Amino acid sequence: MKINNKTNVFISVASFPGNTGALLHNLGYKISKLNCVYIPFKCDDLAQLKNILNVKKFRGISVSMPFKSSIIKYLDKIDKTSKTVNAVNTILRKGNKLYGYNTDYLAIKKIIERIKFNIFTSIILGNGATSKTTYEVLKNLKVKKIILCARDISKFKNWKLRKSDIIISWDKRHKIKVDLLINCTPIGMIFNNNLPITIFKNKQPKYIIDFPVNKKTKLKLLSKRLKIPYTGGLEISLIQGIEQFKIYTGKKININKIKKILNYNFDV
């Protein structure tokens, strides 16, 4: 496909842009024979992002942290999920209007639903938009007790918490035993590849979900050594990206075909 004046341009904006989304979307366009291109952009602040929204050539925009909540006020309409979690990660231009969606929610829900045991307790590390989205998924899936933990717990004050759920300080995260551990912090990214939590043998979770996109996060290596089932950020990104592709193009792409072409093996 040659880029021309009829090419639909989709972009991603992030403080630290990666190539994961570009690989997925551009491969999807090639498979589906669509005249589209997906380009990652570095975006440093909300003012810059606001200017990007005004570029009408951009058909869609993928939004990463820290803009998922602050961008909402510039959109014409957002879907029900985005309203619930107060976060948007997918923007589609329809005519002169901008519509916001949250495909993170769909990806997290799909991953948790495939866990083959009952989840009674879970801990979420972090308090950003991804953490809030994850919390809403766990609530809707009827997880009995959810523990919230972050360096700045004051940011939880505007969350609608259930009576059964609790907030703990950051230094107490190592002492908790839960069925499901979810790391929504950037701890584990290539630029910050540290362990977000110490896992003691008598307090091992039954499953770990780790959002940083990094094939060798220390949490992944630890989970492998302890034989704890694990889902990482690259797989989460793939699942949400396929949902995003559907919103952008109205077409479905086969996840197994994408995994094979991109040589993704999430079990190693």
Helices and strands as residue ranges (DSSP letters): E 8-14, H 20-32, E 36-42, H 46-53, E 58-63, G 72-74, E 77-78, H 80-85, E 90-94, E 97-101, H 103-113, E 121-125, H 129-140, E 145-150, G 153-158, E 166-169, G 170-175, E 180-183, G 190-192, G 201-203, E 207-210, H 218-226, E 230-232, H 233-249, H 255-262
